[in-house]
């Protein structure tokens, strides 16, 4: 019952399976104890009926008082154990599930995150886990415990009278056949509702991230209308899904409750024919009040159970994704980066095709080429942010695909044009480059990156919060913090995506001074968009349509007639002279 398929169906860990088994066990015990209370009430009524009809002595109050007291104590103990098993253990498990999910995502290749947007992943970590937690704690133990306890009670009832048992219990299997027969409809509605909810999250996130552009182009009304339409669509799908599920759930509940009527009708007929005594019918009516009760909560949550299976499949999709793994040791002989017949495809489209080149230690190797030629892809593959489809990339003779990405990246510093900063102080944003670095080490790196000039003007200096993604800083200031991080890390390999492309002349000069300090003696791979910035490079690799079209020293490539690099240099030189007429 609680096998691997069940575990995947509800995204349960091994500990989660143990918790569900405990919750089921204690639910069975609680249901049987409560049913025992009905037995005590039945015995009391039978004794008093015997006194009235047969003239027997009144039952001793002390005996029944002792039974009632024992029932209360036993009921209290079992209910506490059930609460611990269904809630206490599960709430602790939710923390472990989120941690394991985050740990799994930490090991996934960067390419995975390019296929999933932030709102979708956030919904998985928060919304989907919350939904599953509610099912784990409120439904699974109760539902499966009710199955078992009802089966036990059914066997006992059939021992008394099979006719009344059938009249009492026929509605239970029919109700669940109806519910499980409607699973496909309800599951499809749940999928539509989930997708509509994600679209709302995407719309809100997109609007907030692009609020400046929306206002600058006077598009507030259009974007708000689109967002309202998404919210209205989500509301309609929720109402439609809940209505559909509600019809089946309430129909199942009504069918199950019809057992009360059929028990009374069957019992009355059997009493009138003298086949059973009134007290037997009374006992069955008492049992009915408890047989149906355990299913009430499960029926109310059946829609959530169906939607939870979609949430579980989203969690399992993350766990099933192949992670980027490798050894914990990395001892290269030098830091030459060698691309050996490397190919890479993204979503089925070839990005790199049989690419081979070497970026030597102590030299600057520039990757140039038209947009979409594969320059940024090469840089990310060199750091194993993505995994290659064919070929091999080595650093100092070591195949990087055999090394754990976190271990590998300890030898890399990256300075990209799109700087990512955190809503923290200047000091802590730079300290990200080296965990545990002292304040003096951070300030030394900041000075080398020419950060002192603007940091001294901040209200609290290095302890000044810089806002979300450095919103309180200019582009040049943000870029210099990024370089300070790389200087602090002092890794032997530097990946550089034209860090000065979007800066003004004054900031560009300062950033270039900082970069000169960073690049000295390192293996440097530069993604170049402006040809004049790579004139001093030791080697240039020209990419075109995912292949190496040219490579060599700048002077060699400029001397080639009809060469791509020479043509690009000429075009940029001509565009530099453009002015407004």
C-alpha positions in Angstrom: 0.0 0.0 0.0 2.9 2.4 0.8 5.2 1.3 -1.9 7.5 3.3 -4.3 4.5 4.4 -6.5 2.7 5.8 -3.5 5.9 7.5 -2.4 6.3 9.3 -5.7 2.6 10.0 -6.0 2.7 12.2 -2.9 6.4 13.1 -3.1 7.1 11.5 0.3 10.6 10.9 1.6 11.6 7.7 3.3 10.9 9.4 6.6 7.6 10.7 5.2 6.5 7.1 4.5 7.3 6.1 8.1 5.3 9.1 9.3 2.4 8.1 7.1 2.5 4.6 8.5 2.5 5.8 12.0 -0.4 8.3 11.3 -2.4 5.4 9.7 -1.7 3.1 12.6 -2.8 5.6 15.2 -5.8 6.6 13.2 -6.9 2.9 13.1 -6.4 2.7 16.9 -8.3 5.9 17.5 -11.2 4.8 15.3 -11.4 1.4 17.0 -11.2 3.0 20.5 -14.1 5.4 19.6 -16.0 2.4 18.2 -15.3 0.8 21.6 -17.1 3.7 23.2 -20.1 3.0 21.1 -19.8 -0.6 22.4 -20.0 0.6 26.0 -23.1 2.7 25.2 -24.6 -0.4 23.5 -24.0 -2.6 26.6 -25.5 0.0 28.9 -28.6 0.3 26.8 -28.9 -3.4 26.5 -28.7 -3.9 30.3 -31.4 -1.3 30.9 -33.6 -2.7 28.1 -33.2 -6.2 29.8 -34.3 -4.6 33.1 -37.4 -3.1 31.4 -38.4 -6.1 29.3 -37.2 -9.1 31.4 -37.2 -7.7 34.9 -33.5 -8.3 35.5 -31.5 -6.4 38.1 -30.3 -2.9 37.2 -26.7 -2.9 36.1 -24.1 -1.7 38.7 -23.2 2.0 38.1 -19.7 1.5 39.3 -18.9 -1.0 36.6 -20.0 1.3 33.8 -18.4 4.3 35.5 -15.1 2.4 35.5 -15.6 1.5 31.8 -16.4 5.1 30.9 -13.3 6.3 32.8 -11.1 3.8 31.1 -12.5 4.8 27.8 -11.8 8.5 28.4 -8.2 7.8 29.5 -7.5 5.5 26.6 -9.1 7.9 24.1 -7.0 10.8 25.4 -3.8 8.8 25.1 -4.5 7.5 21.6 -5.7 10.9 20.3 -2.5 12.5 21.6 -0.4 9.8 19.8 -2.5 10.3 16.6 -1.9 14.1 16.8 1.8 13.6 17.2 2.0 11.2 14.3 -0.2 13.2 11.9 0.9 16.7 12.8 4.1 16.8 14.9 6.1 14.5 12.7 4.9 15.9 9.5 5.6 19.5 10.4 9.2 18.6 11.1 9.4 16.7 7.9 8.3 19.7 5.8 11.5 21.5 6.8 13.6 18.6 5.6 11.7 18.4 2.3 12.4 22.1 1.6 16.0 21.7 2.5 16.4 18.7 0.3 14.7 20.4 -2.5 16.9 23.5 -2.2 20.0 21.2 -2.0 18.8 19.4 -5.1 18.4 22.6 -7.0 21.8 23.8 -5.9 23.3 20.8 -7.7 21.3 21.2 -11.0 23.1 22.6 -14.0 22.4 26.3 -14.9 20.7 25.2 -18.1 17.8 23.8 -16.0 17.0 27.3 -14.6 16.9 28.7 -18.1 13.9 26.5 -18.8 12.0 27.4 -15.6 11.1 30.9 -14.6 11.5 32.3 -11.1 7.8 32.4 -10.3 7.3 28.8 -11.3 10.2 27.6 -9.1 9.1 29.8 -6.2 5.6 28.3 -6.4 7.1 24.8 -6.3 9.2 25.5 -3.2 6.5 27.4 -1.3 3.1 26.7 -2.7 3.5 23.1 -3.8 5.2 22.0 -0.6 2.6 23.8 1.5 -0.2 22.0 -0.4 1.6 18.6 0.1 2.2 19.3 3.8 -1.6 19.8 4.3 -2.3 16.5 2.6 0.4 14.7 4.5 -0.9 15.9 7.9 -4.6 16.1 7.3 -5.5 13.5 4.8 -3.3 10.5 4.1 -3.2 9.1 7.6 -6.9 9.7 8.2 -7.9 8.3 4.8 -5.9 5.1 4.9 -6.5 4.6 8.6 -10.2 4.9 7.9 -10.0 2.2 5.1 -8.4 -0.2 7.6 -10.6 0.5 10.6 -13.7 0.4 8.4 -12.6 -3.0 7.1 -12.1 -4.3 10.6 -15.5 -3.0 11.8 -17.1 -4.5 8.6 -15.8 -8.0 9.5 -17.2 -7.6 13.0 -20.6 -6.4 11.8 -20.9 -9.2 9.3 -20.4 -11.6 12.3 -23.6 -10.1 13.8 -25.8 -9.9 10.8 -24.8 -9.8 7.1 -28.0 -8.3 5.9 -27.8 -5.2 8.2 -24.0 -5.0 7.4 -24.7 -4.8 3.7 -27.5 -2.2 4.3 -25.1 -0.2 6.5 -21.9 -0.3 4.4 -22.9 -0.5 0.7 -22.6 3.2 0.3 -18.9 3.4 1.3 -17.4 1.5 -1.7 -20.0 3.1 -4.1 -19.0 6.6 -2.9 -15.3 5.9 -3.4 -15.8 4.3 -6.8 -17.6 7.5 -7.8 -14.8 9.7 -6.5 -11.9 7.7 -8.0 -13.9 7.4 -11.3 -13.9 11.2 -11.5 -10.1 11.5 -10.9 -9.3 12.3 -14.6 -11.8 15.1 -14.7 -10.7 16.6 -11.4 -7.0 16.1 -12.2 -7.4 17.9 -15.5 -9.2 20.8 -13.7 -6.4 20.9 -11.1 -3.8 21.2 -13.9 -5.6 24.0 -15.5 -6.0 25.8 -12.2 -2.3 25.4 -11.4 -1.2 26.7 -14.8 -3.5 29.7 -14.4 -2.1 30.4 -11.0 1.5 30.3 -12.4 0.5 32.8 -15.1 -0.8 35.2 -12.4 2.5 34.9 -10.5 4.4 35.4 -13.8 2.3 38.5 -14.6 2.9 40.1 -11.2 6.6 39.4 -11.3 7.0 40.7 -14.9 5.0 43.9 -14.0 7.1 44.6 -10.9 10.4 43.9 -12.6 9.6 46.2 -15.6 7.7 48.9 -13.8 10.1 51.6 -15.0 9.8 50.6 -18.6 6.0 50.3 -18.3 5.7 53.8 -16.9 8.2 55.3 -19.4 6.1 54.0 -22.3 2.7 54.8 -20.7 1.7 51.2 -20.8 0.3 51.0 -17.3 -3.3 50.5 -18.4 -2.4 47.7 -20.9 -0.3 45.8 -18.5 -2.8 46.1 -15.7 -5.6 44.9 -18.0 -3.5 41.9 -19.0 -2.8 41.2 -15.3 -6.5 41.5 -14.4 -7.4 39.2 -17.3 -5.0 36.6 -15.9 -6.4 37.0 -12.4 -10.0 36.7 -13.7 -9.1 33.6 -15.7 -7.5 32.0 -12.5 -10.6 32.8 -10.5 -12.8 31.2 -13.2 -10.7 28.0 -13.3 -10.7 27.8 -9.5 -14.5 28.1 -9.4 -15.0 25.7 -12.2 -12.6 23.2 -10.7 -14.1 23.4 -7.2 -17.6 23.2 -8.6 -16.8 20.1 -10.5 -15.0 18.4 -7.6 -17.7 19.6 -5.2 -20.4 17.9 -7.2 -18.6 14.6 -7.1 -17.7 14.9 -3.4 -21.1 15.9 -2.3 -22.7 13.2 -4.4 -20.4 10.6 -2.8 -21.2 11.9 0.7 -25.0 11.7 -0.1 -24.6 8.1 -1.4 -22.6 7.1 1.7 -25.2 8.6 4.0 -28.0 6.7 2.3 -26.7 3.8 4.3 -28.5 5.2 7.3 -31.9 5.0 5.5 -31.3 1.5 4.1 -30.2 0.3 7.6 -33.3 1.6 9.2 -35.6 0.2 6.4 -33.8 -3.2 6.4 -33.7 -3.3 10.2 -37.4 -2.4 10.6 -38.3 -5.2 8.1 -36.2 -7.8 10.0 -37.6 -6.7 13.4 -41.2 -7.0 12.1 -40.5 -10.4 10.7 -38.9 -11.4 14.0 -35.5 -12.1 12.5 -33.5 -9.7 14.7 -34.0 -7.9 18.0 -34.4 -4.1 18.3 -31.0 -3.8 20.2 -29.2 -5.3 17.2 -30.6 -2.5 15.0 -29.8 0.0 17.7 -26.1 -1.3 17.7 -25.9 -0.9 13.9 -27.3 2.7 14.1 -24.7 3.5 16.7 -22.0 2.1 14.5 -23.2 4.1 11.5 -22.5 7.3 13.3 -18.8 6.3 13.5 -18.3 4.4 10.3 -19.0 7.4 8.2 -17.3 10.0 10.4 -13.6 9.2 9.6 -14.3 9.7 5.9 -15.8 13.1 6.3 -12.5 14.9 6.5 -11.0 12.9 3.7 -13.9 13.6 1.4 -13.7 17.3 2.2 -10.0 17.2 1.2 -10.3 15.0 -1.9 -9.9 17.9 -4.2 -6.7 18.9 -2.4 -5.4 15.3 -2.7 -5.9 15.4 -6.4 -4.2 18.7 -6.8 -1.4 17.6 -4.5 -0.5 14.9 -7.0 0.2 17.6 -9.5 2.3 19.4 -6.9 4.1 16.1 -6.2 4.9 15.6 -9.9 6.4 19.1 -10.0 8.6 18.3 -7.0 9.6 14.9 -8.4 10.5 16.5 -11.8 13.2 18.5 -9.9 14.5 15.5 -8.1 14.5 13.4 -11.4 16.5 16.0 -13.3 20.1 14.9 -13.7 22.4 16.9 -11.4 25.9 18.1 -12.2 28.1 15.9 -10.1 31.7 14.9 -9.9 34.7 14.3 -7.6 35.5 16.5 -4.6 39.2 16.8 -5.7 40.6 19.1 -8.4 44.3 19.2 -8.9 45.0 20.5 -12.4 48.5 20.8 -13.8 48.3 24.5 -14.7 45.2 26.3 -15.8 45.1 26.0 -19.6 41.4 25.7 -20.8 41.1 23.4 -23.7 38.0 22.9 -25.8 38.3 19.6 -27.6 35.6 19.1 -30.4 32.9 20.5 -28.1 29.2 20.5 -29.2 26.2 21.9 -27.2 22.5 22.1 -27.9 19.9 24.2 -26.1 16.3 22.9 -26.3 17.2 20.8 -29.4 18.8 23.7 -31.2 22.6 23.4 -31.9 24.5 26.3 -30.3 28.1 25.0 -30.6 29.3 22.5 -33.3 32.7 20.8 -33.0 34.4 23.8 -31.3 38.2 23.4 -30.5 40.6 26.0 -29.1 43.0 26.6 -26.2 43.0 29.5 -23.7 46.5 29.4 -22.2 47.5 30.3 -18.6 48.9 33.8 -18.2 47.3 34.9 -21.5 44.1 36.8 -22.5 42.0 34.8 -24.9 39.1 36.8 -26.5 36.0 35.3 -27.9 34.4 37.5 -30.6 31.8 37.1 -33.2 28.3 38.1 -34.3 25.4 37.9 -31.8 24.2 34.3 -31.3 27.5 32.8 -32.4 28.1 31.0 -29.1 30.5 33.3 -27.2 28.6 33.4 -23.9 27.8 29.7 -24.2 31.6 28.9 -24.4 32.3 30.9 -21.2 29.5 29.2 -19.3 30.6 25.8 -20.5 34.2 26.5 -19.5 33.0 26.9 -15.9 30.6 23.9 -16.2 27.6 26.1 -15.6 26.1 23.9 -18.3 27.2 20.4 -19.4 28.4 19.8 -22.9 26.6 17.4 -25.3 29.8 16.1 -27.0 33.5 16.5 -26.9 35.6 17.4 -23.8 36.7 20.5 -21.9 39.8 20.3 -19.7 41.5 22.6 -17.3 45.1 21.8 -16.7 44.5 18.4 -18.2 41.5 17.5 -16.0 38.1 16.9 -17.6 35.8 19.4 -15.9 32.8 17.1 -16.3 34.4 14.8 -13.8 34.7 17.5 -11.1 31.9 18.7 -8.8 30.9 22.2 -10.1 31.3 23.8 -6.6 34.8 22.4 -6.3 35.6 23.5 -9.9 34.3 27.0 -9.4 36.7 27.6 -6.6 39.3 28.3 -9.3 37.1 30.7 -11.3 36.3 34.4 -11.0 33.5 35.8 -13.1 32.9 39.4 -14.1 29.9 39.8 -16.3 28.2 42.8 -17.8 24.9 42.0 -15.9 26.1 42.4 -12.3 24.1 40.6 -9.6 24.1 42.3 -6.2 22.2 41.5 -3.0 20.1 43.8 -0.8 22.9 44.1 1.8 25.9 46.3 2.6 28.8 47.1 0.3 31.0 45.1 2.6 28.9 41.9 2.5 28.4 42.1 -1.2 32.2 42.2 -1.8 32.8 39.5 0.9 30.8 37.1 -1.3 34.0 36.6 -3.3 35.7 34.9 -0.3 33.9 33.3 2.6 35.3 34.4 5.9 37.4 37.3 4.5 38.4 39.9 7.1 37.2 43.5 6.8 40.7 44.6 5.9 40.9 42.0 3.1 37.6 43.3 1.7 38.7 46.9 1.9 42.0 46.1 0.2 40.1 44.4 -2.7 37.7 47.4 -2.9 40.6 49.8 -3.1 42.2 47.8 -5.9 38.9 47.9 -7.7 38.7 51.7 -7.3 35.6 51.5 -5.0 36.9 53.9 -2.4 35.9 57.0 -4.4 32.1 56.3 -4.2 32.1 54.3 -1.0 33.4 57.3 1.0 30.4 59.3 -0.2 27.9 56.7 1.1 26.1 57.5 4.4 27.7 54.6 6.3 30.6 53.8 4.1 31.1 50.1 3.6 28.2 49.4 6.0 25.7 51.2 3.7 22.9 48.9 2.3 22.8 49.3 -1.5 19.2 48.1 -2.2 17.8 45.3 -4.2 20.4 44.4 -6.9 22.4 47.5 -6.0 19.5 49.9 -6.9 21.2 52.8 -5.0 24.4 52.6 -7.1 25.3 53.6 -10.6 26.2 51.0 -13.3 29.9 51.8 -13.0 29.8 51.5 -9.2 28.0 48.2 -9.4 30.5 46.9 -11.9 33.5 47.9 -9.6 31.9 46.0 -6.7 31.7 42.9 -9.0 35.4 43.3 -9.8 36.3 43.8 -6.1 34.6 40.4 -5.5 36.8 38.8 -8.1 39.9 40.5 -6.8 39.1 39.2 -3.3 38.6 35.7 -4.6 41.9 35.9 -6.5 41.1 32.8 -8.6 43.6 31.6 -11.3 40.9 31.7 -14.0 38.9 34.8 -14.9 35.8 34.8 -17.2 35.1 38.3 -18.4 32.0 39.4 -20.3 32.7 42.9 -21.7 32.3 44.6 -18.4 32.7 48.1 -19.8 30.4 47.9 -22.7 27.5 50.0 -21.2 29.7 52.5 -19.2 30.5 56.1 -19.8 34.1 57.0 -20.7 35.1 58.1 -17.1 33.7 55.0 -15.5 35.1 52.8 -18.2 38.6 54.1 -17.5 38.3 53.3 -13.8 36.9 49.8 -14.4 39.6 49.1 -16.9 42.3 50.1 -14.3 40.7 47.7 -11.9 40.5 44.9 -14.5 44.2 45.3 -15.2 45.0 44.4 -11.6 42.6 41.5 -11.7 43.8 39.9 -14.9 47.5 39.9 -14.2 49.0 36.4 -14.6 45.7 34.7 -14.9 44.0 32.5 -17.5 41.6 35.0 -18.9 38.7 34.2 -21.3 37.1 37.5 -22.5 33.7 37.7 -24.3 34.3 40.8 -26.5 31.6 42.8 -28.2 33.8 45.8 -29.2 36.8 45.0 -31.3 39.0 47.8 -30.0 38.9 46.3 -26.4 40.7 43.1 -27.6 43.5 44.7 -29.6 45.9 43.9 -26.7 44.6 40.3 -26.3 47.2 37.5 -26.7 44.8 35.4 -28.8 41.4 35.9 -30.5 38.9 33.2 -31.3 36.3 34.2 -33.8 33.0 32.3 -33.6 30.4 32.2 -36.3 27.2 30.1 -36.3 28.5 28.0 -33.4 31.9 27.1 -35.1 35.4 28.5 -34.8 35.8 30.5 -38.0 39.2 32.1 -37.2 41.8 32.2 -34.4 45.2 33.9 -33.9 46.8 37.1 -32.7 44.9 40.3 -33.4 47.6 41.5 -35.9 47.3 38.2 -37.8 43.5 38.4 -38.1 43.6 42.0 -39.1 45.9 41.0 -42.0 43.5 38.5 -43.4 41.6 39.7 -46.4 37.9 39.1 -46.2 38.3 37.8 -42.6 35.4 38.1 -40.1 37.4 39.9 -37.5 38.8 42.4 -39.9 35.3 43.1 -41.3 33.8 43.5 -37.8 36.6 45.9 -36.8 36.0 47.9 -39.9 32.3 48.1 -39.4 32.7 49.2 -35.8 35.3 51.8 -36.8 32.9 53.2 -39.3 30.0 53.3 -36.8 32.1 55.1 -34.3 32.1 58.1 -36.6 28.3 58.3 -36.8 26.7 61.5 -35.6 23.2 63.0 -35.6 22.8 65.1 -38.8 
